[in-house]
């Protein structure tokens, strides 16, 4: 699995944790080991520009996903083909603010946003109630499984 992380923000981020979570999530979703994913962390100004350019919405947001090869989750019997999954852009400053409001750590927020971004890259959406239920259910499943796997490895 090729996962490239580029922190262009001024905020230090646990890139190893983001990499491990991404690997876990992609394996959980049966994405081909040769798939490629890029995660870019940007400051609020850069995120605001992207948010306006791509979503026509003002202000910085927490995460944006830019799918490339439109891959979909695989199954145990049939993985996705190899390809470019796409790019996830995260804004650590927004994540820190949201973590404070939610009452958990900034790292937990960044892991959740990374999972959320990966699911969007794989075609999941939350515009409709049934889509939201499915996407957020898978998101919780991945984060719980990753947390358990991390605790077991220590």
WONOR-V775155 format. One record per residue. RES is the residue in one letter. PHI is phi as a letter, one per 40 degrees, with the letter a starting at -180 (999 if undefined). BURIAL is + if it has 9 or more other ideal C-beta (glycine too) atoms within 8 Angstrom, else -. D_LAST is the distance of its C-alpha to the last C-alpha in Angstrom with 1 decimal. Layout:
res=RES phi=PHI burial=BURIAL d_last=D_LAST
res=RES phi=PHI burial=BURIAL d_last=D_LAST
//
This chain:
res=X phi=999 burial=+ d_last=22.9
res=X phi=c burial=- d_last=24.4
res=X phi=b burial=+ d_last=22.9
res=X phi=b burial=- d_last=24.7
res=X phi=b burial=+ d_last=23.8
res=X phi=b burial=- d_last=26.5
res=X phi=c burial=+ d_last=26.3
res=X phi=c burial=- d_last=30.0
res=X phi=c burial=+ d_last=29.5
res=X phi=c burial=- d_last=29.6
res=X phi=c burial=+ d_last=26.3
res=X phi=c burial=- d_last=23.1
res=X phi=b burial=+ d_last=20.5
res=X phi=c burial=- d_last=16.9
res=X phi=c burial=- d_last=18.1
res=X phi=c burial=- d_last=14.9
res=X phi=c burial=+ d_last=13.6
res=X phi=c burial=+ d_last=17.0
res=X phi=c burial=+ d_last=17.0
res=X phi=c burial=+ d_last=13.8
res=X phi=c burial=+ d_last=15.2
res=X phi=c burial=+ d_last=18.6
res=X phi=c burial=+ d_last=17.6
res=X phi=c burial=+ d_last=16.0
res=X phi=c burial=+ d_last=19.1
res=X phi=c burial=+ d_last=21.5
res=X phi=c burial=+ d_last=20.2
res=X phi=d burial=+ d_last=20.3
res=X phi=c burial=+ d_last=23.9
res=X phi=f burial=+ d_last=24.9
res=X phi=c burial=+ d_last=25.8
res=X phi=d burial=+ d_last=27.0
res=X phi=c burial=- d_last=24.6
res=X phi=c burial=- d_last=27.5
res=X phi=c burial=+ d_last=27.8
res=X phi=b burial=+ d_last=27.7
res=X phi=b burial=+ d_last=26.4
res=X phi=b burial=+ d_last=27.0
res=X phi=b burial=+ d_last=25.6
res=X phi=b burial=+ d_last=27.8
res=X phi=b burial=+ d_last=27.2
res=X phi=b burial=+ d_last=30.6
res=X phi=c burial=+ d_last=32.3
res=X phi=d burial=+ d_last=34.4
res=X phi=c burial=- d_last=37.6
res=X phi=c burial=+ d_last=36.5
res=X phi=c burial=+ d_last=34.9
res=X phi=c burial=+ d_last=38.1
res=X phi=c burial=- d_last=40.2
res=X phi=c burial=+ d_last=38.1
res=X phi=c burial=+ d_last=38.2
res=X phi=c burial=+ d_last=42.0
res=X phi=c burial=- d_last=42.6
res=X phi=c burial=- d_last=40.7
res=X phi=b burial=- d_last=40.7
res=X phi=f burial=- d_last=43.9
res=X phi=b burial=- d_last=42.1
res=X phi=c burial=- d_last=42.3
res=X phi=g burial=- d_last=39.4
res=X phi=c burial=+ d_last=35.9
res=X phi=b burial=+ d_last=33.5
res=X phi=c burial=+ d_last=29.7
res=X phi=a burial=+ d_last=29.3
res=X phi=b burial=+ d_last=31.8
res=X phi=b burial=+ d_last=31.4
res=X phi=b burial=+ d_last=33.7
res=X phi=c burial=+ d_last=33.7
res=X phi=b burial=+ d_last=35.2
res=X phi=c burial=- d_last=35.8
res=X phi=f burial=- d_last=35.5
res=X phi=c burial=+ d_last=32.9
res=X phi=b burial=- d_last=32.0
res=X phi=d burial=+ d_last=29.0
res=X phi=c burial=+ d_last=29.3
res=X phi=b burial=- d_last=28.8
res=X phi=d burial=- d_last=27.3
res=X phi=c burial=- d_last=30.7
res=X phi=a burial=- d_last=31.5
res=X phi=c burial=- d_last=29.3
res=X phi=c burial=+ d_last=30.7
res=X phi=c burial=- d_last=32.7
res=X phi=c burial=- d_last=31.4
res=X phi=i burial=+ d_last=32.5
res=X phi=c burial=- d_last=32.0
res=X phi=c burial=+ d_last=30.0
res=X phi=h burial=+ d_last=31.0
res=X phi=b burial=+ d_last=30.0
res=X phi=b burial=+ d_last=28.2
res=X phi=b burial=+ d_last=29.3
res=X phi=b burial=+ d_last=27.4
res=X phi=b burial=+ d_last=28.8
res=X phi=d burial=+ d_last=26.2
res=X phi=c burial=+ d_last=29.0
res=X phi=c burial=+ d_last=29.7
res=X phi=c burial=+ d_last=26.0
res=X phi=c burial=+ d_last=25.7
res=X phi=c burial=- d_last=28.9
res=X phi=c burial=+ d_last=27.9
res=X phi=c burial=+ d_last=24.5
res=X phi=d burial=- d_last=26.6
res=X phi=c burial=- d_last=29.0
res=X phi=c burial=- d_last=26.3
res=X phi=g burial=- d_last=24.5
res=X phi=b burial=- d_last=21.0
res=X phi=c burial=- d_last=19.3
res=X phi=d burial=+ d_last=20.8
res=X phi=c burial=- d_last=17.6
res=X phi=d burial=+ d_last=17.6
res=X phi=c burial=+ d_last=21.2
res=X phi=c burial=+ d_last=20.8
res=X phi=c burial=+ d_last=18.3
res=X phi=c burial=+ d_last=20.9
res=X phi=c burial=+ d_last=23.7
res=X phi=c burial=+ d_last=22.2
res=X phi=c burial=+ d_last=21.8
res=X phi=d burial=+ d_last=25.3
res=X phi=c burial=+ d_last=26.7
res=X phi=c burial=+ d_last=25.4
res=X phi=c burial=+ d_last=27.1
res=X phi=c burial=+ d_last=30.3
res=X phi=c burial=+ d_last=30.2
res=X phi=c burial=+ d_last=30.2
res=X phi=g burial=+ d_last=33.2
res=X phi=c burial=+ d_last=31.9
res=X phi=a burial=- d_last=33.8
res=X phi=b burial=- d_last=34.3
res=X phi=c burial=- d_last=38.0
res=X phi=b burial=- d_last=39.0
res=X phi=d burial=- d_last=37.6
res=X phi=c burial=- d_last=36.7
res=X phi=c burial=+ d_last=35.0
res=X phi=c burial=+ d_last=33.1
res=X phi=c burial=- d_last=32.0
res=X phi=c burial=+ d_last=30.8
res=X phi=c burial=+ d_last=29.0
res=X phi=c burial=+ d_last=27.3
res=X phi=c burial=- d_last=26.3
res=X phi=c burial=+ d_last=24.6
res=X phi=d burial=+ d_last=23.0
res=X phi=c burial=- d_last=21.5
res=X phi=c burial=+ d_last=20.4
res=X phi=c burial=+ d_last=18.6
res=X phi=c burial=+ d_last=16.8
res=X phi=c burial=- d_last=15.8
res=X phi=c burial=+ d_last=14.6
res=X phi=c burial=+ d_last=12.6
res=X phi=d burial=- d_last=11.1
res=X phi=c burial=- d_last=10.3
res=X phi=c burial=+ d_last=9.0
res=X phi=c burial=+ d_last=6.6
res=X phi=c burial=- d_last=5.5
res=X phi=c burial=- d_last=5.5
res=X phi=c burial=- d_last=3.8
res=X phi=c burial=- d_last=0.0
//
